[in-house]
């Protein structure tokens, strides 16, 4: 059951930091310094990521209160999905912006001449 719950949660575990990184990269391409881009990018998608993650947690959290044989099986699922998603959102708002501010650098744009045959 633990592996099944990780398989269920893996999509959001991966997507939360990806969304934050994409927005940070968009800010860097717009000319902001990486530290500023990380700060503004994480805050820009903060509510959306939090809402989508909490929606999934709200679906799985009531399984914790099940009793009997079904409770034994699904309690692990609910706990692992909830803890994994809370860890993912924490990482998306702390570790991802910090690493992005240090590792992402703007790409030097070069002027290219495009020749067309008309």
C-alpha positions as CSV (number, residue, x, y, z in Angstrom):
1,X,0.0,0.0,0.0
2,X,2.9,2.4,0.7
3,X,4.3,2.0,-2.8
4,X,0.8,2.5,-4.2
5,X,0.4,5.7,-2.3
6,X,3.8,7.0,-3.5
7,X,2.8,6.2,-7.1
8,X,-0.4,8.2,-6.6
9,X,1.4,11.2,-5.1
10,X,4.4,11.2,-7.5
11,X,2.7,13.4,-10.1
12,X,2.2,16.3,-7.8
13,X,5.5,15.7,-6.0
14,X,7.3,16.3,-9.3
15,X,5.0,19.0,-10.7
16,X,5.1,21.5,-7.8
17,X,8.8,22.3,-8.1
18,X,8.6,22.2,-11.9
19,X,5.9,24.9,-11.9
20,X,7.9,27.0,-9.6
21,X,11.1,26.5,-11.7
22,X,9.2,27.4,-14.9
23,X,7.9,30.7,-13.5
24,X,11.4,31.6,-12.1
25,X,12.9,30.9,-15.5
26,X,10.3,33.1,-17.2
27,X,11.3,35.9,-14.9
28,X,15.0,35.4,-15.5
29,X,14.4,35.5,-19.3
30,X,12.5,38.8,-18.8
31,X,15.7,40.3,-17.4
32,X,15.4,40.0,-13.6
33,X,18.3,38.9,-11.5
34,X,18.0,35.2,-10.4
35,X,17.5,36.0,-6.7
36,X,14.6,38.4,-7.5
37,X,13.2,36.0,-10.1
38,X,13.2,33.2,-7.5
39,X,11.4,35.4,-4.9
40,X,8.8,36.7,-7.3
41,X,8.3,33.4,-9.2
42,X,7.7,31.4,-6.0
43,X,5.2,33.9,-4.7
44,X,3.5,34.2,-8.1
45,X,2.4,30.6,-8.3
46,X,2.2,30.0,-4.5
47,X,-1.6,30.2,-4.2
48,X,-2.2,28.0,-7.2
49,X,0.2,25.3,-6.1
50,X,-1.1,25.4,-2.5
51,X,-4.7,25.1,-3.6
52,X,-4.1,22.2,-5.9
53,X,-2.0,20.3,-3.3
54,X,-4.5,20.9,-0.5
55,X,-7.3,19.7,-2.8
56,X,-5.5,16.4,-3.1
57,X,-4.8,16.2,0.6
58,X,-8.5,16.9,1.4
59,X,-9.4,13.9,-0.7
60,X,-7.0,11.5,1.0
61,X,-7.0,12.8,4.6
62,X,-10.4,11.4,5.6
63,X,-9.1,7.9,5.0
64,X,-7.1,8.2,8.2
65,X,-10.3,7.9,10.2
66,X,-11.5,4.6,8.6
67,X,-11.8,1.6,10.9
68,X,-11.7,-2.1,10.5
69,X,-9.8,-3.9,7.7
70,X,-10.4,-1.1,5.3
71,X,-9.0,1.3,7.8
72,X,-5.8,-0.8,8.1
73,X,-5.3,-0.8,4.4
74,X,-6.2,2.8,3.6
75,X,-4.7,4.6,6.7
76,X,-1.2,4.0,5.3
77,X,-2.3,5.4,1.9
78,X,-3.7,8.5,3.4
79,X,-0.8,9.2,5.7
80,X,1.9,8.7,3.1
81,X,0.1,10.7,0.4
82,X,-0.5,13.6,2.9
83,X,3.0,13.6,4.2
84,X,4.5,13.3,0.8
85,X,2.5,16.2,-0.6
86,X,3.2,18.4,2.3
87,X,6.9,17.7,1.9
88,X,6.6,18.5,-1.8
89,X,5.0,21.9,-1.3
90,X,7.5,22.7,1.4
91,X,10.3,21.8,-1.0
92,X,8.7,23.8,-3.9
93,X,8.6,26.9,-1.8
94,X,12.0,26.6,0.0
95,X,14.6,24.4,-1.7
96,X,13.5,25.0,-5.4
97,X,13.7,28.8,-5.3
98,X,17.0,28.8,-3.4
99,X,18.6,26.4,-5.9
100,X,17.1,28.2,-8.8
101,X,18.5,31.5,-7.6
102,X,22.0,30.0,-7.5
103,X,22.0,27.7,-10.5
104,X,19.8,29.4,-13.1
105,X,21.6,32.1,-15.1
106,X,20.4,34.1,-18.0
107,X,21.5,32.9,-21.4
108,X,23.5,35.3,-23.4
109,X,21.5,36.2,-26.5
110,X,23.4,36.5,-29.8
111,X,22.3,38.3,-32.8
112,X,21.7,36.0,-35.7
113,X,21.2,37.1,-39.3
114,X,18.5,35.0,-40.9
115,X,18.8,34.7,-44.7
116,X,15.7,33.8,-46.7
117,X,15.6,32.8,-50.3
118,X,12.8,34.7,-52.0
